Amino acid sequence: MGLMDLTALELGKKIKAGELTAMDAVEAALASIEEKEERLHSFLTVDPKGALEQAKAVQKRIETGELKGPLAGVPVAVKDNLCTRGMLTTCASRILYNFKPPYTAEAVANLQRAGGIVIGKTNMDEFAMGSTTETSAFGITRNPWNLEHVPGGSSGGSCAAVAARECPLSLGSDTGGSIRQPSSYCGVTGLKPTYGTVSRYGLVAYGSSLDQVGPIARDVSDCAALLEAIASYDRKDSTSVQRAEYDFTSALQEDVAGLRIGIPKDYFGEGLDAQVRNAILGAAKLLEKRGAILKEFDLGLVPYAIPAYYIISSAEASSNLARFDGIKYGYRAGEYEGLHSMYKRSRSQGFGAEVKRRIMLGSFVLSSGYYEAYYIKALKVKALIKEAFDRAFDHCDVILAPAAPSTAPKIGASLKDPLKMYLSDIYTVAANLAGLPGLSLPCKLDDKGLPIGLQLLGNCFQEKKIIRAGYTLEQALGGHFPAPKEVLKETGGKCHEQTV
């Protein structure tokens, strides 16, 4: 068994005990990336030299006793919409193809303060707009379980990297399910925290009222440890919330006795694959055997979540992406006549089709005559969805639901019909609209050998409950998923430094 087959906490424990060094861990991760990356394309940028320099500095701090955290010396991949000083941050878009930020995102800085080592930046849907990691301007990422299938999105590169054992941990962002859905497709564990728990400073904004940074890992324990490392109050982020405590690992207990688990009937009807339904209800029965109380209920408003989400997120995107105009940084068209021509050509050539589609939709719903008919109405629906969840949590502690309607579709199938792709987010967007925490973890393989994931939703600031339920379920299922056989085949490829 290689070092990348260890979980992050196992790896950190060995480094702390002196059985291996942070340099050993980074070299193992880089070797794994070089072996598999040509087939997977999980990364846009890999930084071998910088990662080894970080590792040497971290190792010294471990040996002097300065760094004592459980993740010190562990390699971590970072989604390419989180700014990293001096390292390319492209959002998988041509318009930011050469952008190297002068500062580092707070979540990444917190990770580095805990001794985590950034080894590179992962592929994603352009500006996090997509559900398959196929809208990237720099090529698609493939699912490690079956290379003909997508890894999900928009954090597909981060999830594929963890699943393929290229690294034990990664950071993603979740605007409408972008951590939970690809975690489900790739057979890994992903956690979207309560809105405001992790600073958005340095996260390139898509939908500011919905975006949240979160951890992706092999199991619930690693997820809890990484969340503990990156979560903090940040005065630089006006939406950051100062919580009473940031201790999430204490919830890693195999105990759900008396825990009320809600099963929303609305989520288990038409449109849900039969294998996914049976696997998730089977997982619910496992929790019931361990003392949990199952309660079926009607959530309501489910059909309105998708239109409300896409109106709000597109409206915010049209505003957030206005800054990318070819003036200060990023891509600028080679030929133009005058200032307005430069704006138009730079943005037309720099943005991909999906991004332009959402910018136009957002501009439309914010325009005079349509603002109240669409945007204001969507905000009212958002408030009603939050009220529906509040009522649900009056009689349950955790909600158990699918993370996606099916397992990972084949590459190319989703982009043919954008509306169908949008509907694939039906089970995840409501948590973002309500600002709730959600944990996705794998529970079974379907008859094609693809992972089936479920999600556990909690009330605001109740991450500990979903972590406890997720940990108990994971133990009942026999632990985290093994490495997918596809990536164990002999592969070739090269590790490219600072390049997309």
MOSULTA-V13994 format. One record per residue. N is the residue number from 1. OMEGA is omega in radians with two decimals (NA if undefined). NEAR is the number of other ideal C-beta (glycine too) atoms within 12 Angstrom. Layout:
BEGIN
((N	OMEGA	NEAR) (N	OMEGA	NEAR))
END
This chain:
BEGIN
((1	-3.14	12) (2	-3.11	20) (3	-3.13	33) (4	3.02	38) (5	3.07	23) (6	2.99	34) (7	-3.12	36) (8	-3.13	53) (9	3.07	33) (10	3.13	31) (11	3.12	43) (12	3.13	39) (13	3.13	26) (14	3.11	26) (15	-3.14	40) (16	-3.13	29) (17	3.14	15) (18	3.13	14) (19	3.03	16) (20	-3.08	26) (21	3.07	28) (22	3.10	40) (23	3.10	27) (24	-3.11	28) (25	3.14	45) (26	3.13	44) (27	3.10	27) (28	3.12	36) (29	3.14	51) (30	3.10	37) (31	3.12	27) (32	3.11	40) (33	-3.12	43) (34	-3.12	26) (35	-2.93	26) (36	-2.89	39) (37	-3.11	40) (38	-3.12	22) (39	-3.02	30) (40	-3.05	43) (41	3.07	38) (42	-3.02	55) (43	2.95	54) (44	3.12	45) (45	3.00	42) (46	-3.04	44) (47	-3.10	35) (48	-3.10	30) (49	3.14	19) (50	-3.13	28) (51	3.13	42) (52	3.06	29) (53	3.06	20) (54	-3.09	35) (55	3.13	39) (56	3.13	22) (57	3.13	24) (58	-3.13	38) (59	3.10	28) (60	-3.13	20) (61	3.06	25) (62	-3.09	34) (63	3.11	20) (64	3.13	12) (65	-3.13	11) (66	3.11	16) (67	-3.10	29) (68	-3.09	18) (69	-3.07	31) (70	-3.09	34) (71	-3.14	45) (72	3.12	42) (73	-3.08	50) (74	3.10	54) (75	-3.11	51) (76	3.02	53) (77	-3.06	58) (78	3.09	55) (79	-2.97	61) (80	2.94	53) (81	3.03	49) (82	-3.04	50) (83	3.08	37) (84	-3.03	43) (85	3.08	22) (86	3.12	20) (87	-3.11	36) (88	3.03	36) (89	-2.95	41) (90	-3.00	42) (91	-3.12	49) (92	-3.09	49) (93	3.08	43) (94	-3.06	32) (95	3.08	37) (96	-3.00	40) (97	-3.06	31) (98	-3.00	20) (99	3.03	33) (100	-3.04	23) (101	3.07	30) (102	-3.12	14) (103	-3.11	19) (104	3.10	28) (105	-3.08	38) (106	3.13	32) (107	3.12	46) (108	3.10	41) (109	3.09	30) (110	3.09	37) (111	-3.13	44) (112	3.08	37) (113	3.12	22) (114	3.11	37) (115	3.07	39) (116	-3.06	48) (117	-3.14	50) (118	-3.11	48) (119	-3.14	50) (120	-3.09	48) (121	-3.02	52) (122	3.12	58) (123	-3.07	53) (124	2.94	61) (125	-3.07	51) (126	-3.09	45) (127	3.12	49) (128	-3.11	52) (129	-3.13	51) (130	-3.07	47) (131	-3.03	50) (132	-3.00	49) (133	3.05	53) (134	-3.13	43) (135	3.07	38) (136	3.11	46) (137	-3.04	34) (138	3.06	33) (139	-3.07	25) (140	2.96	37) (141	-3.12	50) (142	3.14	42) (143	-3.11	46) (144	-3.14	47) (145	3.07	40) (146	-2.99	31) (147	3.08	29) (148	-3.09	21) (149	3.14	39) (150	3.07	48) (151	-3.01	61) (152	-3.11	58) (153	0.12	57) (154	-3.12	52) (155	-3.07	62) (156	3.12	59) (157	3.13	61) (158	-3.12	54) (159	3.13	62) (160	-3.13	54) (161	3.12	55) (162	-3.14	53) (163	-3.08	56) (164	-3.14	50) (165	3.00	44) (166	3.07	51) (167	-3.11	53) (168	-3.06	51) (169	2.99	57) (170	3.04	60) (171	3.06	58) (172	3.01	61) (173	-3.05	55) (174	3.11	55) (175	3.10	51) (176	-3.10	49) (177	-2.99	56) (178	2.94	57) (179	-2.99	55) (180	-3.10	57) (181	3.10	54) (182	3.03	62) (183	3.09	56) (184	-3.12	56) (185	-3.03	54) (186	3.10	60) (187	3.08	50) (188	-3.10	58) (189	3.13	56) (190	-3.07	58) (191	2.97	55) (192	-3.12	50) (193	2.98	50) (194	-3.14	37) (195	3.14	36) (196	-3.11	30) (197	3.11	42) (198	-3.10	48) (199	3.04	36) (200	3.12	39) (201	-3.13	32) (202	3.00	34) (203	3.14	47) (204	-2.92	42) (205	2.93	35) (206	3.04	47) (207	-2.94	42) (208	-3.11	28) (209	-3.05	32) (210	-3.05	44) (211	2.99	46) (212	3.12	50) (213	3.13	54) (214	-3.09	51) (215	3.00	60) (216	-3.05	56) (217	-3.12	54) (218	-3.12	45) (219	-3.06	41) (220	-3.12	47) (221	3.11	40) (222	3.12	46) (223	-3.13	53) (224	-3.13	43) (225	3.14	45) (226	3.08	53) (227	3.12	49) (228	-3.11	38) (229	-3.01	42) (230	-3.08	48) (231	3.09	40) (232	2.99	31) (233	-3.09	22) (234	-3.13	27) (235	3.14	13) (236	3.13	19) (237	-3.08	27) (238	3.13	14) (239	3.14	27) (240	-3.11	27) (241	3.10	25) (242	-3.10	17) (243	-3.12	26) (244	3.14	10) (245	3.12	17) (246	3.14	28) (247	-3.12	18) (248	-3.09	42) (249	3.11	30) (250	3.13	17) (251	-3.12	36) (252	-3.12	30) (253	3.11	24) (254	-3.04	26) (255	3.06	22) (256	-3.12	36) (257	3.11	19) (258	3.14	18) (259	-3.11	37) (260	-3.09	29) (261	-3.12	44) (262	3.09	38) (263	-3.11	36) (264	-3.10	38) (265	-3.14	23) (266	-3.07	29) (267	-3.04	39) (268	-3.13	31) (269	-3.09	20) (270	3.11	15) (271	3.13	22) (272	3.12	31) (273	-3.07	29) (274	3.14	20) (275	3.11	25) (276	3.13	37) (277	-3.09	31) (278	-3.14	21) (279	-3.10	36) (280	3.09	42) (281	3.04	29) (282	3.08	22) (283	3.10	39) (284	3.12	37) (285	3.09	21) (286	3.10	29) (287	3.11	42) (288	3.12	26) (289	-3.13	17) (290	2.98	28) (291	3.11	20) (292	3.12	33) (293	-3.13	24) (294	3.14	31) (295	3.04	26) (296	3.13	22) (297	3.06	26) (298	3.13	19) (299	-3.12	39) (300	3.06	22) (301	-3.11	30) (302	-3.13	36) (303	-3.09	21) (304	-3.06	27) (305	-3.10	40) (306	3.13	34) (307	3.12	29) (308	-3.13	40) (309	-3.05	43) (310	3.04	42) (311	-3.10	39) (312	-3.08	42) (313	3.13	45) (314	3.09	38) (315	3.14	38) (316	3.11	37) (317	-3.12	43) (318	3.10	35) (319	-3.09	24) (320	-3.06	31) (321	3.10	37) (322	-3.09	19) (323	-3.09	21) (324	-2.99	37) (325	3.12	25) (326	-3.08	29) (327	-2.99	17) (328	-3.08	14) (329	3.08	22) (330	-3.03	31) (331	3.01	29) (332	-3.14	27) (333	-3.10	26) (334	-3.10	12) (335	3.12	12) (336	3.12	19) (337	3.13	11) (338	-3.03	11) (339	-3.10	15) (340	3.08	14) (341	3.12	18) (342	3.08	22) (343	-3.04	24) (344	-3.09	21) (345	-3.13	23) (346	-3.12	29) (347	3.13	32) (348	-3.13	24) (349	-3.05	26) (350	-3.13	35) (351	3.06	39) (352	-3.04	31) (353	-3.09	21) (354	3.12	36) (355	3.13	37) (356	3.11	30) (357	-3.09	27) (358	3.06	41) (359	3.14	34) (360	3.09	22) (361	-3.14	32) (362	3.11	33) (363	3.13	25) (364	-3.06	22) (365	3.08	33) (366	-3.05	28) (367	3.14	17) (368	-3.14	12) (369	-3.12	11) (370	-3.09	19) (371	-3.12	19) (372	-3.11	15) (373	-3.07	16) (374	-3.00	27) (375	-3.13	33) (376	3.12	19) (377	3.11	21) (378	3.10	37) (379	3.09	24) (380	3.10	21) (381	3.09	31) (382	3.12	36) (383	3.12	21) (384	3.10	24) (385	3.08	35) (386	3.11	29) (387	3.12	20) (388	3.09	30) (389	3.10	39) (390	3.11	20) (391	-3.13	22) (392	-3.11	39) (393	2.99	31) (394	-3.09	15) (395	3.00	22) (396	-3.12	34) (397	-3.08	30) (398	3.05	45) (399	3.12	47) (400	-3.05	53) (401	3.01	49) (402	3.02	46) (403	3.13	55) (404	-3.10	50) (405	-3.11	38) (406	2.99	36) (407	-3.01	40) (408	3.08	51) (409	3.11	32) (410	3.09	23) (411	3.12	27) (412	-3.06	16) (413	-3.03	19) (414	-3.05	37) (415	3.10	29) (416	-3.09	14) (417	-3.10	15) (418	-3.13	24) (419	3.10	18) (420	3.10	20) (421	3.12	37) (422	-3.11	33) (423	3.11	29) (424	3.12	41) (425	-2.97	46) (426	-3.08	40) (427	-3.04	45) (428	-2.99	50) (429	-3.07	47) (430	3.13	43) (431	3.10	52) (432	3.11	47) (433	-3.12	42) (434	3.13	38) (435	-3.02	33) (436	3.02	44) (437	3.12	49) (438	-3.14	55) (439	3.09	55) (440	3.07	53) (441	-3.10	50) (442	-3.13	48) (443	-3.09	41) (444	2.97	31) (445	3.08	25) (446	-3.07	29) (447	3.04	14) (448	-3.11	20) (449	3.12	23) (450	-3.09	39) (451	2.99	45) (452	3.14	42) (453	3.04	52) (454	3.06	51) (455	3.07	46) (456	-3.14	53) (457	3.10	48) (458	3.06	42) (459	-3.12	31) (460	3.11	26) (461	3.12	25) (462	3.10	31) (463	-3.08	45) (464	-3.13	37) (465	-3.13	38) (466	3.07	52) (467	3.13	45) (468	3.12	38) (469	3.13	51) (470	3.12	52) (471	3.12	40) (472	3.13	34) (473	3.13	46) (474	3.11	41) (475	3.13	24) (476	-3.14	27) (477	3.09	32) (478	3.11	14) (479	-3.08	21) (480	-3.13	36) (481	3.05	36) (482	3.08	24) (483	3.12	28) (484	-3.06	37) (485	-3.11	19) (486	-3.05	29) (487	3.09	37) (488	3.09	21) (489	-3.13	16) (490	-3.08	11) (491	3.06	23) (492	3.13	12) (493	-3.13	24) (494	-3.13	18) (495	-3.05	31) (496	-3.11	23) (497	3.02	23) (498	-3.14	24) (499	3.05	21) (500	NA	33))
END
